Each structure stands twice: as C-alpha cells, then as structure tokens.
Amino acid sequence: MRSLRLIVVILSLFMVAMAPAGMRLDPPKSPTLRLGPNLIYACPKCEMASTKSGKCPGCKADLIEIHGTFVYTCAKCKTTADKAGNCPKCGKFMAKAVQTYTCAKCHTSATKAGKCPKCGKFMAKKVLPMMK
C-alpha cells in the first residue's frame, strides 16, 4: 500500500513537470509595464540634464536630446553609484544625475565609452546634474 502511494505521487509529479505550459497550474504572471527608452535632455550651455524637453530654465537655451544613463553622484567627492543613498567615501547625500559620453568635436553622445561613431574622436565621460 505504501509503495502504491509512492508510485502515484511520483507519477503525478512527473506528469505536472512534463505538462505543456498552458496546462500547468503556475500562478498567473502579472502584466509587466514596458516603457520606452528614457528620453534625456541636456542644456549645452549649463551642462544640466532634464527628463523634459523645452528650454533651459536658467539660460533659456533649447535642450537637446542626449544618450545617457541615470546614476547618483556625490557633489563633494564626485563618486558615482547605481543606487540612491549616501556616498560610500564621505557619507554625503548622493543626488540623481546623468552619465554620458560625449564627443568634443561633433557633440555626439552615447551610453558607452569608445570612439565617436561620426568622427572617430575619443568620447569623454561626463556626469550632468539634474535640473530642479
């Protein structure tokens, strides 16, 4: 009797594991919200970043779209991190910023270091603070 129960349990586990995905009793997955790429804009004069297009509130120049990633930076020691919190070096608050790589010659921006795809020059790393 005991061996029969064991065989039934093993067979039922085997059948559940081998069942097609539509027949499994897995919990339903919640729909994931897919957002497009984050659009980041920057003032070419003030070197400040924003998530809104338009004009710079400081110098009234037109904001241009750039490629970059959001990071957190310490104003005191210029350390960057992927997560918000306090600076691991000095303990100060880390503010949100945008890290980008820009070409000094043709002003192309990218999210990764390397050579400029337009002119072939070196692309320098820049960390732009966010506008208020």
Secondary structure, 3 states (H helix, E strand, C coil): CHHHHHHHHHHHHHHHHHCCHHHCCCCCCCCCCCCCCCCEEECCCCCCEECCCCECCCCCCECEEECCEEEEEECCCCCEECCCCECCCCCCEEEEEEEEEEECCCCCEECCCCECCCCCCEEEEEEEEECC
